[in-house]
Each structure stands twice: as C-alpha cells, then as structure tokens.
Amino acid sequence: MTRIKSLELQGFKSFATKTKLIFPHGFNCVIGANGSGKCLRGDSKVILSTGELKTIKELVENALNKSSNVKKLDDGFCTFENPEGIKILCLDENGKIVEREVGAFVKRNSPKQLIKIKTRSGREVVTTDYHPVFTFKNGKIVSINAGELNVGEYIAMPRKYQVKEEIDLTKYLFRIKPEDKIYLEWKEEYKKLIKEIRKKIDLGELGIPRNFIKGIIDGQSINLGIFLKLLKEAGIEYLVQEIHEIQSRYR
C-alpha cells in the first residue's frame, strides 16, 4: 500500500516560500476545492480532552493571539503552533473516541452559503459545503462532503461522551414563576436572610404574600419563583449560585 510521507510546496496559494509538509502515521488530510474552506462556524463547540466544551472561535482566537508565528492566508490567518497544548476528542478510523493534539488553528472568511446538518436526535452543526462528514457505506466508515449528504443517511458520532460545561444558572432559574409551583428546600440561612431583607425593603409593596414570609419563618419549603423575585429586588442575585436542590409539586 502506497503512503505519502511528505509534500513540498512553493509558490502555491499561501505557500509563497518553499514549505515541506510532513505526514506522519495517522495524519488526516481534508480535501476540497481551492479557497472553498473546509470549516465549521465559529460558534460550533469542540470537546477538549479535559471534557470541557469550547467554541472554535474561542480556541482559534486565543491561539492566534498567543502564537509567535501567525501566517497570512488569502482569506484569513493560521498558526501551526499550539501555545497551550490544546487536545481534543476525535473519532478515529474505527469510530472510537481518541485524544489528539491540535496541529493548526485556522481562521478564514466564511463563504456566502453554509449548510446546517441536523440529526434525528436534535443535534446540529453548521459547516461549509466541503467539510468532511463520516458516514457508513457497505459496513465501513467513509468520508464525504457535507453537501453530498441526503436526508435519511447515517453519520458517525459517539453514542455518549462526558463533558464539563459551566452553566449559568441565573439564565434559567429566573425564568421560574410563582405559579410554576417549584420549591426550594428550607434552610436556616434563608430564614435569616428574609429577616435581614425585611429590615431594608417593604415586602408588601413588592407584592410578596404574607404567607410566604410566614412559611419561611415556620420552616416550610420555599416557593422558588417568589424567592428569586425577592433576591432580584434586594440586589443579591448572586445567591442563586448556591441553590442546588429544588423540587416540583407536579408529579
């Protein structure tokens, strides 16, 4: 079986000076029309080897800013340095999840049209027409262009993976309303907090029910929708980060 080990380029596209590309074992080469771009949109997320989720834009911009050797392309920039040794999770030729160190960070101008791929489970990604996608043909994993995919075809992706993603609870918790009947487990610290707030704010003017205050003092579970409204009015929204256990009366 023939395997290309290296390639020398000079005077081609962004390779004005003579450049030698080394292809070690396991090296993947993405093929596409010149200048078409084989990319994902900047807000697409990548799974790092640590389990963290980062957007491609964040990773590329950080690498370009910290690199000591950034190359100018016809339609963007790239660096073959990996200042922070970023490693990501990938699918190998056997469909297994493996850890790989990033070999280059590339930033290019987007073409006029992009393709959105959405799976039956709801996962989706936006990519260029020439971006490679792994699919199954005759029992094997093969690579085709995203633009060649048809509805109903299978694409290769892991069944499950562990990720670590920081979630801003305030983004979701403050959507909860009193009528949602979601409750917070009572704690002595909440009772003390309410007493302190009552000294500074007229709860009646805020429309806080008296039975809500009485319930907290008596040690009852707390209506989370009302509690969040109270925290917001008191200017202590940061306390939502301490909320871990909630429950609903709906079964």
C-alpha positions as CSV (number, residue, x, y, z in Angstrom):
1,M,0.0,0.0,0.0
2,T,1.4,3.4,-1.0
3,R,1.6,6.1,1.7
4,I,2.7,9.7,1.1
5,K,5.2,10.8,3.8
6,S,5.8,14.4,2.8
7,L,4.9,17.1,0.3
8,E,6.9,20.2,-0.8
9,L,5.1,23.3,-1.8
10,Q,6.3,26.6,-3.3
11,G,4.5,29.5,-4.9
12,F,1.1,27.9,-4.4
13,K,-1.7,29.9,-2.7
14,S,-0.4,30.9,0.8
15,F,2.9,28.9,0.4
16,A,5.0,31.6,-1.3
17,T,8.2,30.3,0.1
18,K,9.3,26.6,-0.1
19,T,7.5,24.6,2.5
20,K,7.7,20.9,3.4
21,L,4.7,19.2,4.9
22,I,5.3,16.0,6.9
23,F,2.6,13.4,7.0
24,P,3.2,11.1,10.0
25,H,1.2,7.9,10.6
26,G,-2.4,8.6,11.4
27,F,-2.3,12.1,9.7
28,N,-5.7,13.2,8.2
29,C,-5.8,15.4,5.2
30,V,-9.0,17.3,4.4
31,I,-9.7,17.6,0.7
32,G,-11.7,20.3,-1.0
33,A,-11.8,22.8,-3.8
34,N,-9.1,25.6,-3.5
35,G,-10.4,28.5,-1.5
36,S,-13.7,26.8,-0.7
37,G,-12.9,26.4,3.0
38,K,-13.4,23.2,4.9
39,C,-14.6,24.7,8.2
40,L,-17.2,25.0,10.9
41,R,-18.9,28.2,12.0
42,G,-17.1,30.0,14.9
43,D,-19.8,29.3,17.4
44,S,-19.5,25.5,16.9
45,K,-18.4,23.7,20.0
46,V,-15.4,21.3,20.3
47,I,-14.9,18.8,23.1
48,L,-11.5,19.1,24.7
49,S,-9.7,16.1,26.1
50,T,-10.5,17.5,29.6
51,G,-14.2,17.2,28.9
52,E,-14.7,20.9,28.5
53,L,-16.7,22.4,25.7
54,K,-15.2,25.4,23.9
55,T,-16.2,27.2,20.8
56,I,-13.9,27.0,17.8
57,K,-13.8,30.8,17.7
58,E,-12.5,31.0,21.3
59,L,-9.8,28.3,20.7
60,V,-8.6,29.8,17.4
61,E,-8.6,33.5,18.5
62,N,-6.7,32.5,21.7
63,A,-4.1,30.5,19.7
64,L,-3.6,33.3,17.1
65,N,-3.2,35.9,19.9
66,K,-0.6,33.9,21.7
67,S,1.3,32.4,18.8
68,S,4.7,33.8,17.8
69,N,4.3,32.8,14.2
70,V,1.0,33.7,12.5
71,K,0.8,33.1,8.8
72,K,-1.4,35.3,6.5
73,L,-3.6,33.4,4.1
74,D,-5.5,34.7,1.1
75,D,-8.7,34.8,3.1
76,G,-7.6,34.7,6.7
77,F,-4.8,33.6,9.1
78,C,-3.4,30.4,10.6
79,T,-0.7,29.2,13.0
80,F,0.9,25.8,13.3
81,E,1.8,26.5,16.9
82,N,-0.3,25.2,19.8
83,P,0.7,27.6,22.7
84,E,-1.4,25.9,25.3
85,G,-1.1,22.3,24.1
86,I,-4.8,22.0,23.4
87,K,-6.0,18.5,22.9
88,I,-9.5,17.5,21.6
89,L,-11.6,14.3,21.3
90,C,-11.9,12.9,17.8
91,L,-13.3,9.8,16.0
92,D,-10.6,7.5,14.6
93,E,-11.0,5.3,11.6
94,N,-12.7,2.6,13.7
95,G,-15.3,5.0,15.1
96,K,-13.6,5.2,18.5
97,I,-13.2,8.3,20.6
98,V,-9.5,9.2,20.8
99,E,-7.4,12.1,22.1
100,R,-5.5,14.2,19.6
101,E,-3.4,17.4,20.0
102,V,-4.4,20.2,17.7
103,G,-1.8,20.7,14.9
104,A,-3.1,24.0,13.4
105,F,-5.5,26.8,14.1
106,V,-7.1,28.4,11.0
107,K,-9.3,31.5,10.7
108,R,-10.9,32.1,7.3
109,N,-13.7,34.3,5.8
110,S,-17.0,32.5,5.5
111,P,-18.4,31.6,2.1
112,K,-21.8,33.0,1.2
113,Q,-23.7,29.8,1.9
114,L,-23.3,27.3,4.8
115,I,-25.0,24.0,5.4
116,K,-26.9,23.1,8.6
117,I,-26.9,19.4,9.4
118,K,-29.5,18.2,12.0
119,T,-29.8,14.7,13.3
120,R,-33.0,12.9,14.3
121,S,-31.9,13.3,17.9
122,G,-31.8,17.1,17.6
123,R,-28.0,17.6,17.4
124,E,-27.0,20.1,14.7
125,V,-23.9,21.7,13.3
126,V,-23.3,24.4,10.7
127,T,-20.5,23.9,8.2
128,T,-19.2,24.6,4.8
129,D,-20.3,22.6,1.7
130,Y,-16.9,20.9,1.5
131,H,-16.5,19.9,5.2
132,P,-15.9,16.2,5.5
133,V,-18.6,14.1,7.2
134,F,-18.2,10.5,8.2
135,T,-21.0,8.2,7.1
136,F,-21.5,4.4,6.6
137,K,-21.0,2.7,3.2
138,N,-21.0,-1.0,2.8
139,G,-20.3,-1.5,6.5
140,K,-17.4,0.9,6.6
141,I,-16.9,4.5,7.8
142,V,-16.1,6.7,4.8
143,S,-15.8,10.5,4.4
144,I,-18.0,12.5,2.1
145,N,-18.6,16.2,1.6
146,A,-21.3,17.7,3.8
147,G,-23.1,19.0,0.7
148,E,-23.4,15.4,-0.6
149,L,-25.4,14.2,2.4
150,N,-29.0,13.2,1.8
151,V,-32.0,13.1,4.2
152,G,-32.1,9.7,6.0
153,E,-28.4,8.9,5.7
154,Y,-26.4,8.0,8.8
155,I,-23.5,10.0,10.1
156,A,-20.8,8.8,12.5
157,M,-20.9,10.2,16.0
158,P,-20.3,8.9,19.5
159,R,-23.3,7.5,21.4
160,K,-22.2,9.3,24.6
161,Y,-19.4,11.4,25.9
162,Q,-18.5,13.1,29.2
163,V,-18.3,16.9,29.0
164,K,-17.7,19.6,31.6
165,E,-19.6,22.8,30.8
166,E,-20.1,25.8,33.1
167,I,-23.8,26.6,33.2
168,D,-25.1,30.0,34.2
169,L,-28.0,29.0,36.5
170,T,-29.3,32.6,36.6
171,K,-30.1,32.3,32.9
172,Y,-32.6,29.5,33.6
173,L,-33.7,30.0,37.2
174,F,-35.0,33.5,36.7
175,R,-37.5,32.1,34.2
176,I,-39.3,30.3,37.0
177,K,-42.6,31.9,38.0
178,P,-44.5,31.6,41.3
179,E,-47.3,29.7,39.5
180,D,-44.9,27.1,38.3
181,K,-45.0,25.6,41.9
182,I,-41.3,24.8,42.1
183,Y,-40.0,24.8,45.6
184,L,-36.7,25.2,47.4
185,E,-35.7,23.1,50.3
186,W,-35.9,25.2,53.6
187,K,-32.6,26.2,55.3
188,E,-32.0,28.2,58.4
189,E,-29.8,30.6,56.4
190,Y,-32.8,31.5,54.2
191,K,-34.8,32.4,57.3
192,K,-32.1,34.7,58.5
193,L,-31.8,36.2,55.0
194,I,-35.5,37.0,54.9
195,K,-35.3,38.7,58.3
196,E,-32.5,40.9,57.1
197,I,-34.2,41.8,53.8
198,R,-37.4,42.8,55.7
199,K,-35.4,45.4,57.6
200,K,-34.4,47.1,54.3
201,I,-37.4,46.5,51.9
202,D,-41.2,46.8,52.3
203,L,-42.2,43.3,51.1
204,G,-45.8,44.4,50.9
205,E,-45.0,46.9,48.2
206,L,-43.3,44.2,46.2
207,G,-46.4,42.1,46.3
208,I,-44.7,39.4,48.4
209,P,-47.5,37.3,50.1
210,R,-47.6,37.3,53.9
211,N,-48.0,33.5,54.0
212,F,-44.7,33.2,52.0
213,I,-42.8,35.0,54.8
214,K,-44.6,33.1,57.5
215,G,-43.9,29.8,55.7
216,I,-40.1,30.5,55.7
217,I,-40.2,31.5,59.4
218,D,-42.1,28.3,60.2
219,G,-39.6,26.2,58.3
220,Q,-41.7,25.3,55.3
221,S,-40.4,24.7,51.8
222,I,-40.0,27.9,49.8
223,N,-41.8,28.9,46.5
224,L,-38.7,29.4,44.3
225,G,-40.4,31.9,41.9
226,I,-41.2,34.3,44.8
227,F,-37.8,33.8,46.4
228,L,-36.0,34.7,43.2
229,K,-38.1,37.8,42.8
230,L,-37.1,38.8,46.3
231,L,-33.4,38.2,45.7
232,K,-33.6,40.3,42.5
233,E,-35.3,43.2,44.2
234,A,-32.8,43.1,47.1
235,G,-29.9,43.1,44.6
236,I,-28.4,39.8,45.8
237,E,-29.0,37.7,42.7
238,Y,-25.6,36.0,43.1
239,L,-27.1,33.8,45.8
240,V,-28.8,31.7,43.0
241,Q,-25.4,30.1,42.5
242,E,-25.9,28.5,45.9
243,I,-29.2,26.9,45.0
244,H,-28.7,23.2,44.3
245,E,-31.8,21.3,45.3
246,I,-35.3,22.2,44.0
247,Q,-38.4,20.2,43.6
248,S,-41.8,20.4,41.9
249,R,-45.3,19.6,43.3
250,Y,-46.2,18.3,39.9
251,R,-45.7,14.6,39.5
